Amino acid sequence: MKVVATEKAPKALGPYSQGYVHAGVLYTAGQIAIDPAVNDVTATTIEEQTEQVCKNLGEVLKEAGTDFAHVLKTTCFLADMGDFGAFNEVYGKYFTSKPARSCVAVKTLPKGVLCEVELIAAVEE
Ligand SMILES: C=C(N)C(=O)O
């Protein structure tokens, strides 16, 4: 089991890691739209926040030695299901292999953000 940690993605907000690799599989924490350069949420719209989330996940994937093409499953959390279409527009640019997915609306997310995404990906060994 190997912990994944990169300064190119936001630091954990609590007692968790950015990701773990075990048996050739990466499990990430949920990423929210924190810009790691300033350690804060600067994006405001669902489109901007989804971009930042995907960029953050891209850095965690890279650190683990894998990429978006190897993602098996994502779980997406939206603060408002009314954002579903706009979220999908940006999400679809990154997850072009269309991994399995669950998408749910939740009451609130950390730091009051609009979306959070976690994923499971294969890591070539
Ligand atoms: C942002 C998170 N992944 C968390 O608080 O668990």
The ligand as an ORCA input file, in Angstrom:
! r2SCAN-3c Opt
* xyz 0 1
  C     -12.513     17.333      0.717
  C     -12.495     16.094      1.186
  N     -12.119     15.086      0.409
  C     -12.864     15.784      2.547
  O     -13.103     16.701      3.327
  O     -12.969     14.616      2.873
*
